[in-house]
Amino acid sequence: MRNFAVLTAVCLSLSALGLTACGFTPMHAPQTLSVNGAQPLEMINIDMKPGKDVNDKEAGFFVLQRLRDRMGTNDGKYTLTVSPSWRRGRLGISANDVASRYDGTISATYTLTDNKTGNILDTGRVVAVSTFAASSDPYGVIASNDNAIQSTAAEAADRLIVKLAGYFANAKETPASK
């Protein structure tokens, strides 16, 4: 039995050596995408444009808060300009024309700019949707709307980070390394 355990340990060690020789890296291993020792998302200053109404401004606040939680507060080589917009649509209209559910949508357009050259590196739009139930109480609708803005803003910020990470991963040469 002891010989079997030793043989198993030797086989596992050899297979581990074979995996590292083929270039295998764990999925959650640190990535090598860095510029002068810093990750590109750590070098982005966020500029949130004010919305046209209170809901847009509130959505912008929560998107900015989530982006700062994820990326930090930086004064880096890039500026991310974000313009969020909140829209609420009625769903599930009853016979007396009262909505029982709502769809909350945050649409955020963004522009990533190189601070040194002023060149626009990436631009796009992310959309996040949250569906929520509405009570017959008007204060319940307000509370549900506020909660939907917060959760949808978090999703929009996460989608924005994925877009930025995709941009930096696909960039042949990051502008900051030139």
Secondary structure, DSSP 8 states (H G I E B T S, - for coil): -HHHHHHHHHHHHHHHHHHHHTT---TTS-----BTTB-GGGGEEEEE---SSHHHHHHHHHHHHHHHHHH-----SEEEEEEEEEEEEEEEE-TTS-EEEEEEEEEEEEEEEETTT--EEEEEEEEEEEEEE--SSHHHHHHHHHHHHHHHHHHHHHHHHHHHHHHHHH-SS-GGG-
